Amino acid sequence: MTARLIQPSGRGFLLFDAHPGGCARIVTDMAAQVQPVTRSGERERPVALIIGSSAGYGLAATVAGIARYGVQGVGLCFERPPTTRRTATAGWYRTIATATLAQETGSDFAFVNGDAFTDATKDDVLDLVSKRFGGIDYLIYSVAAPRRTDPVTGALHQSVIQPIGAEHVTKTLEFDGDGTPHLKEIRVQPATDAETADTVKVMGGEDWARWVDALEAGGLIRPGFTTVALSYIGSHLTSAIYRAGTIGAAKLHLERTASVLGDRLGDYGGRALTSVNGAAVTQASTAIPGIALYVSLLRDALGTGMSSPLAQSVDLWDQLTGTAPLDTDEQGRIRLDRWELDEAAQTAVTERWEAATPDTIGDLADTGWFRDEVRRLYGFEVPGVDYSVPCEPDLPWPAV
Ligand SMILES: NC(=O)c1ccc[n+]([C@@H]2O[C@H](COP(=O)([O-])OP(=O)(O)OC[C@H]3O[C@@H](n4cnc5c(N)ncnc54)[C@H](O)[C@@H]3O)[C@@H](O)[C@H]2O)c1
C-alpha cells in the first residue's frame, strides 16, 4: 500500500479503517499526561505482562505503567494487520506507538499479536518472558473478546450480551450516517442457560487462571507477584443487561477466580485481585445495548469529572506498587469506579435517563462527545492530526 487519505466510514459504531497518525497521537497524548514516579533504591524496573494491551483499559494500563513506573515486559493483544483493501485495526497502530514510547523511555517492552486463549500463544509469550526477563512481577488481564476456543475440549464458545431470566426493554442511542443521534427503544431477549455458560467460558476467569497456571508451571512467578483482572459493576440503569445479565455472570466468575488464585498465590507472597473500573467508551463497551446512552448521559452529568481509563490506570499502578494504599471494597475488589457509582452522579444520570425522549436527548446527553470518542477509537477526531494529509497504512508490527 502507499500513503493515502484515510477517512472514517462504517456502520453504527464500527468503522472499517483506522488512522495510523491519529492512533499514534492518542498514545503520545496519553503518555504526556502521566507524571513519572522515581522510586529510590529500586534496582530493577518491574516486569509486567499485560493481556489486552492495544485498546481500552489494557492500553491505558500499558501506557501508564511505562510512563509512570518505567515498567518493562510484554504486551499481548489480538489485532488485524493491514491488507490491500483495509488499514490494520486501530490497536495495531496504537501498539506501534506504544512500542516507540517504551523505546524512548528506556523500557524493554515486547508486543505479541496472538490469541491469548490458545496454548500456543501462552507458550510463545512465556518463552519470551523467560528468555528476556526471567520472571513476572505483574499480570494484568484486560481482555474483552466475543469468542474463545476451549484449548482442552476444542469447543468454540460465543459470548452474548443478554439479560438473564426475562426480556429487557431499554432505551438506546443510535447515530445515523450524518452523525445525528436518535433515541430508540430495543427489546433484548433473555439468554438461555447454555448462552450464559458460554459467556462465562469466554469472559469469566478460566483463561486468566490458565495464564497463572502456565506462569507457575514455567517457574516465572516472582516473589510478591500480583495479578489483576478487570471487572465492571455499573449502574442500576444498566444492571439488567450488564451486572445481572450474561456478562455479569462472567464477571462474578472472574471475581470468584480471584479468590481461588489469591489463596494459591499466597504461597509466593503473591496476590490475585479484580479491579472494578468505571464506564468508558471502548470497542467492547459500545457493543452493549444501552451503554452508549448511559455513558453519554454520564458525560453530560459529570463532564470532565468522568475519570478516564488513563487516570484510573495511574491509580491502579500507584496502588499495586504501594505508592498509594489499596482501595478495596468488602469483597477485596480494587474500586476505581467510585466516581461513577457516587450517589450524586447516579442521581444526575438517572434523572437524565428518565427524562430522555427523542426530542430531549440532545439536551440531556453529551452525544457529540460520545460520537467523537467512538471515532477516536479508530484514530479520527484527534486534535492536532491533519486528516487532509495522506498517511501510510502499511506499517510493520514492532520488532519483538
Ligand atoms: N469499557 C468499559 O466501560 C469497562 C469498564 C470496566 C471494566 N472493563 C473491563 O476491561 C476489560 C477490557 O475491556 P475494554 O473495554 O478495555 O476492551 P477493548 O475492546 O477496548 O480492548 C480489548 C483488548 O483485548 C484484546 N483482545 C481481544 N481478544 C483477544 C484475544 N483473543 N487474545 C488476546 N487479546 C485479545 C484486544 O486486542 C484489545 O487489546 C474487560 O474485562 C472489560 O470488562 C471495561
The ligand as a Gaussian input file, in Angstrom:
#p B3LYP/6-31G(d) Opt

LIG

0 1
 N      -15.105000      -0.331000      28.766000
 C      -15.662000      -0.273000      29.950000
 O      -16.567000       0.532000      30.206000
 C      -15.146000      -1.175000      31.056000
 C      -15.426000      -0.839000      32.389000
 C      -14.926000      -1.652000      33.413000
 C      -14.215000      -2.800000      33.104000
 N      -13.986000      -3.102000      31.792000
 C      -13.246000      -4.352000      31.519000
 O      -11.977000      -4.053000      30.969000
 C      -11.550000      -5.188000      30.198000
 C      -11.117000      -4.698000      28.830000
 O      -12.237000      -4.115000      28.185000
 P      -12.090000      -2.837000      27.234000
 O      -13.409000      -2.137000      27.278000
 O      -10.861000      -2.100000      27.571000
 O      -11.964000      -3.586000      25.828000
 P      -11.332000      -3.149000      24.412000
 O      -12.252000      -3.715000      23.388000
 O      -11.038000      -1.704000      24.376000
 O       -9.926000      -3.937000      24.400000
 C       -9.882000      -5.335000      24.380000
 C       -8.435000      -5.784000      24.277000
 O       -8.438000      -7.226000      24.285000
 C       -7.644000      -7.682000      23.200000
 N       -8.150000      -8.993000      22.793000
 C       -9.385000      -9.322000      22.355000
 N       -9.444000     -10.644000      22.098000
 C       -8.221000     -11.151000      22.388000
 C       -7.658000     -12.439000      22.314000
 N       -8.374000     -13.496000      21.920000
 N       -6.351000     -12.575000      22.641000
 C       -5.598000     -11.517000      23.034000
 N       -6.094000     -10.280000      23.160000
 C       -7.394000     -10.102000      22.828000
 C       -7.790000      -6.625000      22.122000
 O       -6.737000      -6.732000      21.157000
 C       -7.714000      -5.366000      22.985000
 O       -6.370000      -5.086000      23.278000
 C      -12.732000      -6.160000      30.142000
 O      -12.567000      -7.128000      31.138000
 C      -13.893000      -5.259000      30.490000
 O      -14.993000      -5.959000      31.023000
 C      -14.401000      -2.309000      30.762000

